[in-house]
């Protein structure tokens, strides 16, 4: 009996095709999944404590909107994305940054054999189930951050499953079933994995996680 090949739930062609309109879509549509998008990015920048010369890796940089904000604070930017078309948009905005085409589902990019003061990511980790989220966060914090560094993740996230279900019902056909973060479960699992984490709910459907190794300089938040 033959087995049908699995369909990629996040084909790169979809993101290539989206690149031309992505910036307009995320700013113009203040509904799921983009509600509060600008505030989400601003919160990431604030939580990084971005300063001149800080090295920052933006995982899933897309067209570079978050990277632009961090570069404006004087940070040295690296970025990854699995869409070369998205990366072309990012390179046009930030020719001084270093961008690498890479799919996070394939492990850590060999082109980045170094550590960073901050690693950030926006709207990427909901592509992974919770176990994979925790594994990625722990690997980044333990292996990819410089001493005193922090991982700041913004994503589609809800305080708990009940809140998510109520929100999903309220938006009808706009809802998409994916591996959205549930903060109560995620915080418990991250802390059980030995990570120090703080959480902020930014919009009805998005939140930001600030994650460190225990005992890292700087206290609870970056």
N, C-alpha and C positions, 0 to 999 in steps of 0.2 A: 504494500500500500504506500503510495507516495504521500509526502507531507507537503502541504501548501506553504510556500515561503511566507515568513512574517512580514507584514507591512510596516514600514517605518512610520510611526505616528507623527514624527517631526521631520518630513523630507526637506532637504536643503533647498530644493527647487521652490518650495513655498516661500521661503525667506528671500531667495534671490528675486522672485517676482514682486515681493513686498517692498524691496529697498527703495524704489522710486517714491513711494507714498508714505513710507513709515513715519517720517518726521511729522508730516501733516496729521496722520491718523492719531498718533499718541498725544498730540497737543490739542487737536480739534474735537475729539470725542471724549467728553468727560463722563463716560459710562464704562461698565465692565468691558474689558479688563483694565482700562486706562484711567479710571477715576483717581484723581489726586496724583497723576503721574509727575507733574512738575515738582510738587511738594515732596514726593518720594525721593526724587533725585537730589533735591536740596538737602533732605535729611541725611542721605548717605554722605554727602560732602561734609556736612557739619559733624557727623559722627566720626569721620576719619581724622578730624583735626588737621586737615590738609595745610601743609606749610611748604615754603620754598625748598625745592630740592628733594622732597619726599618721593620715594619710588613707589608707584602704585600700579598694580596689575588689575585690569578690568576684564573679567571673564564674561564672555558673551557680549562684547562691546556693541554689537550691531552697527548702527550708523555713527556711533561715537558721541552721543549726546551727553552721557555721564562723563566720558573722558574729557570732553571740552570743558565742563565745569571744573574738573579737577586740575586740568592744565592751566586754567585761568588763575588758580591759586598758587601756581608755580611748581606743581608736581611734575615729575618725570614719568611719562605714561608708557605703559605697555598694554596691549590689548589682544584678546583672542576672539575669534568667532568662526563658525563653520561655514558661513556664507561669504564667498569671495566678493560678491556684488555688494553686500552690506559693508564689507571692509573697504571697498573702493570709496564708498561715501565717507567712511571714517578717515581714511587717508587724505582725502581732499580737504577735510576740516582741520586735520592735525598732521601736516606733513612731517613734523618733527618727532612724532611719536613712533613707536615700534609696534607694528601689528603683525600677528601670526595667524594664519588660517589653521584652525584646529577644532575638532569636535570633542568636547569634554567627556562624552561617552566613551572615548577611546583612551582614557587615562590622561596623565599629565603630559603636556607637550615637551618633547625633547629639546625644542628650540629655546626653552626657558630654564636652563640649569642653574638657577640662582634663587635667592630669596628676595622678598619685598617688604617694605615698611607697612604697606597696606595692600590687601587684596579685596576687591569689591566686585559685586555682581548684581545686576538688576534684571528681574523677570526671566531667569534662566532655570533656577533650581526646581521649579514646579514640573520640569521635564523628568524628574527622578522620583522614585518612590522614597518613603521616609528612610528606610535602611540605607539607601544609596546617598541620600542627603547627608545623613550623619557621618557616613564613611568619608565623603568628600570633605566635609567641614573639618573633621579630625585630621585628615591628611594635610589639608592646607595649613591649619593652625600649627601642627607639629613639624611639618617638613618644609613649608613654603614661605613662612614668615620670618623676618629678621627679629632679633631680640626686641621685645616690647611692641611687636606688631599686632595688628588686628585684622580680622575678616569681617566685612560689613556686607550683608546680603539683604536686598529688598526684593520682594516677590509678592505674588498673589497669596494672601495669608489671612486667616480668620482666627478670632480668639479661641473658638472651639467648633465642634461639628454642628451643634445646634444653631449657632450663629450663621455658619456657612449655609446650612439648609434653608434657613429663613431668607437669607440674602438670595440664594439661587431661585427660590420660589418667587421672589419679588421682581426678578428681571426676566422671567419667562424664557423665551427662545434665545435670548442673548447668552444664557449660561452655557459654559463648556465644562464638561467633566474631565478634569485632569488631576494630577497629584498635588493639589494646592496644600500649602502649609496649614496645619492646625496648631496654633501656638501652644495650647496646653500640652499636647502630646510632644511637640517638637522640643519645647523647653525642657521637659522632663528627660527626654532621650539625650539631648545634647549635654545636659548636666551629668547624667549617668555615664556618658562617654568621657567624662573628665574635663569638660569644657566650661568656661565661664561665659555666660550669655545674658544679655539684656534685650528686651523686646519693646518696640513701640508700634501700636496700630496707627497708621497714618490716614487711611481712607477706609470706607466700609469693606474694601476687598484687597487692601495691600498693607503690608507691614514691613518693618526693618529689624533685622537681627544683628546685634553687634557682639562678636565672639572673640574670645582670647583664650590662651592657655591659662590655667590656674596659676596665680602668683605672678603673672606678667606685670611689669611696671605700668602704672596708669590707672589701676583700680578697675571698677566694673565696666565702664564704658571707655571707648577710645577718646 
